[in-house]
Amino acid sequence: MLKINEFAAANKASVETLFTLAGQVLQGVEQLAALNLQVSKTSLAELADTTQAALAAKNPAALGTLGTAALQAVPQKALAYTRQVKEIFTAATAGQRTAVEAQVADARAKFLEAINGALKITPGSENTLALIKSAIAAAQNAYDGVNKASKQVADAVEANVTKVTENAVNTSRGSLATIAA
């Protein structure tokens, strides 16, 4: 049977895991906020520089060249921003996935230990124990399959988003080159 000390220890571990996960989420939010703040600062500085250059332009052609140069940089900056956001989310989800997997493995081990303890005192329970262990193994295999499939889907979506973003950048470069010519 589950003793009070074991129950308290399990709850303590769950609370610690919860706070660890919350800390990881806050770290990701902090990194995202820092990225957005840096992007805002950089954008404001570039806007000030572009405005000063536009005010200093001597003729409409120089102003047009300045505008075209500014527009050409936008897709590259958007792609860089997207990559940085993706890196932040990838790191955050990897940490959470690892913590959850460890928690599930620990819960499974404790469950098996409790079942073993309970069935040891029951005569003729060997078949029941083997059946329970088989069911747990089947559930673990199903979980592993779903987990693997979800990782494959995430990788495929990531690859498609990257490809679409790069195509958009290349298309915008071509369009801007056509406009500049």
C-alpha positions as CSV (number, residue, x, y, z in Angstrom):
1,M,0.0,0.0,0.0
2,L,1.0,3.6,-0.6
3,K,2.3,5.1,2.7
4,I,1.8,8.7,3.7
5,N,5.5,9.4,3.3
6,E,5.5,8.1,-0.2
7,F,2.4,10.0,-1.1
8,A,3.9,13.3,0.3
9,A,7.2,12.6,-1.6
10,A,5.3,12.0,-4.8
11,N,3.3,15.3,-4.3
12,K,6.5,17.2,-3.5
13,A,8.2,15.9,-6.7
14,S,5.1,16.9,-8.7
15,V,5.1,20.4,-7.3
16,E,8.8,20.7,-7.9
17,T,8.3,19.6,-11.5
18,L,5.5,22.1,-11.9
19,F,7.6,24.9,-10.7
20,T,10.5,23.8,-12.9
21,L,8.2,23.8,-16.0
22,A,6.8,27.2,-15.0
23,G,10.4,28.5,-14.7
24,Q,11.2,27.2,-18.2
25,V,8.1,28.9,-19.6
26,L,9.0,32.2,-18.0
27,Q,12.5,31.9,-19.3
28,G,11.2,31.4,-22.8
29,V,8.9,34.4,-22.4
30,E,11.8,36.5,-21.1
31,Q,13.9,35.5,-24.1
32,L,11.1,36.4,-26.4
33,A,10.5,39.7,-24.7
34,A,14.2,40.5,-24.9
35,L,14.2,39.6,-28.6
36,N,11.2,41.9,-29.3
37,L,12.7,44.7,-27.3
38,Q,16.0,44.4,-29.3
39,V,14.0,44.3,-32.6
40,S,12.1,47.5,-31.5
41,K,15.3,49.3,-30.6
42,T,17.0,48.3,-33.8
43,S,14.0,49.3,-35.9
44,L,13.8,52.7,-34.2
45,A,17.5,53.3,-34.8
46,E,17.2,52.2,-38.4
47,L,14.1,54.4,-38.9
48,A,16.0,57.4,-37.5
49,D,18.9,56.7,-39.8
50,T,16.7,56.3,-42.8
51,T,14.7,59.4,-42.0
52,Q,18.0,61.4,-41.7
53,A,19.2,60.0,-45.0
54,A,15.8,60.8,-46.7
55,L,16.0,64.4,-45.4
56,A,19.5,64.6,-46.8
57,A,18.6,63.2,-50.2
58,K,19.5,65.7,-53.0
59,N,17.1,64.4,-55.6
60,P,14.2,62.0,-56.1
61,A,16.4,59.2,-57.5
62,A,18.5,59.2,-54.3
63,L,15.3,59.0,-52.3
64,G,14.0,56.1,-54.5
65,T,17.3,54.2,-54.0
66,L,17.0,54.7,-50.3
67,G,13.5,53.4,-50.2
68,T,14.4,50.4,-52.4
69,A,17.3,49.5,-50.1
70,A,15.1,49.7,-47.0
71,L,12.5,47.4,-48.6
72,Q,15.1,44.9,-49.7
73,A,16.2,44.5,-46.1
74,V,12.8,43.7,-44.7
75,P,12.4,40.1,-45.9
76,Q,15.9,39.2,-44.5
77,K,15.1,40.8,-41.2
78,A,11.8,39.0,-41.0
79,L,13.5,35.6,-41.7
80,A,16.1,36.3,-39.1
81,Y,13.4,37.2,-36.5
82,T,11.4,34.1,-37.4
83,R,14.5,31.9,-36.9
84,Q,15.3,33.4,-33.5
85,V,11.7,33.0,-32.4
86,K,11.7,29.3,-33.6
87,E,15.0,28.7,-31.6
88,I,13.4,30.1,-28.4
89,F,10.3,27.9,-28.8
90,T,12.3,24.9,-29.7
91,A,14.5,25.2,-26.6
92,A,11.5,25.8,-24.4
93,T,9.5,22.8,-25.7
94,A,12.5,20.5,-25.6
95,G,13.1,21.3,-21.9
96,Q,9.4,20.8,-21.1
97,R,9.2,17.5,-23.1
98,T,12.2,16.1,-21.2
99,A,10.7,17.1,-17.9
100,V,7.3,15.5,-18.7
101,E,8.9,12.3,-20.1
102,A,11.0,12.0,-16.9
103,Q,7.8,12.5,-14.8
104,V,5.9,9.9,-16.7
105,A,8.7,7.4,-16.4
106,D,8.9,8.0,-12.7
107,A,5.2,7.6,-12.3
108,R,5.2,4.4,-14.3
109,A,8.0,3.0,-12.1
110,K,6.2,3.9,-8.9
111,F,3.0,2.4,-10.2
112,L,4.7,-0.8,-11.0
113,E,6.4,-0.9,-7.6
114,A,3.1,-0.4,-5.9
115,I,1.4,-3.1,-8.0
116,N,4.3,-5.5,-7.3
117,G,4.1,-4.8,-3.6
118,A,0.3,-5.3,-3.5
119,L,0.4,-8.5,-5.6
120,K,3.3,-10.0,-3.7
121,I,1.0,-10.6,-0.7
122,T,-1.7,-12.1,-2.9
123,P,-1.4,-15.8,-3.6
124,G,-1.5,-16.8,-7.3
125,S,-1.0,-13.3,-8.6
126,E,1.8,-14.0,-10.9
127,N,-0.5,-14.0,-14.0
128,T,-2.2,-10.8,-13.0
129,L,1.2,-9.1,-12.5
130,A,2.4,-10.3,-15.9
131,L,-0.8,-9.0,-17.5
132,I,-0.4,-5.6,-15.8
133,K,3.2,-5.3,-16.9
134,S,2.2,-6.3,-20.4
135,A,-0.5,-3.7,-20.5
136,I,1.9,-1.0,-19.2
137,A,4.5,-2.0,-21.8
138,A,1.8,-1.8,-24.6
139,A,0.8,1.7,-23.3
140,Q,4.4,2.8,-23.3
141,N,4.9,1.6,-26.8
142,A,1.7,3.4,-27.9
143,Y,3.0,6.6,-26.2
144,D,6.4,6.3,-27.8
145,G,4.7,5.9,-31.2
146,V,2.5,8.9,-30.8
147,N,5.5,10.9,-29.4
148,K,7.6,9.9,-32.4
149,A,4.8,10.8,-34.8
150,S,4.2,14.2,-33.2
151,K,8.0,14.9,-33.5
152,Q,7.9,14.0,-37.2
153,V,4.9,16.2,-37.8
154,A,6.5,19.1,-36.0
155,D,9.7,18.6,-38.0
156,A,7.7,18.5,-41.3
157,V,5.8,21.7,-40.3
158,E,9.0,23.4,-39.4
159,A,10.6,22.4,-42.7
160,N,7.6,23.6,-44.7
161,V,7.4,27.0,-42.8
162,T,11.1,27.5,-43.4
163,K,10.7,26.7,-47.1
164,V,7.7,29.0,-47.5
165,T,9.5,31.8,-45.7
166,E,12.6,31.4,-47.8
167,N,10.5,31.3,-51.0
168,A,8.7,34.5,-49.8
169,V,12.1,36.2,-49.2
170,N,13.4,35.1,-52.7
171,T,10.2,36.3,-54.4
172,S,10.3,39.6,-52.6
173,R,13.9,40.1,-53.6
174,G,13.0,39.4,-57.3
175,S,10.1,41.8,-57.1
176,L,12.2,44.5,-55.6
177,A,14.9,43.9,-58.2
178,T,12.3,44.3,-60.9
179,I,11.0,47.5,-59.4
180,A,14.5,48.9,-59.0
181,A,15.3,48.1,-62.6
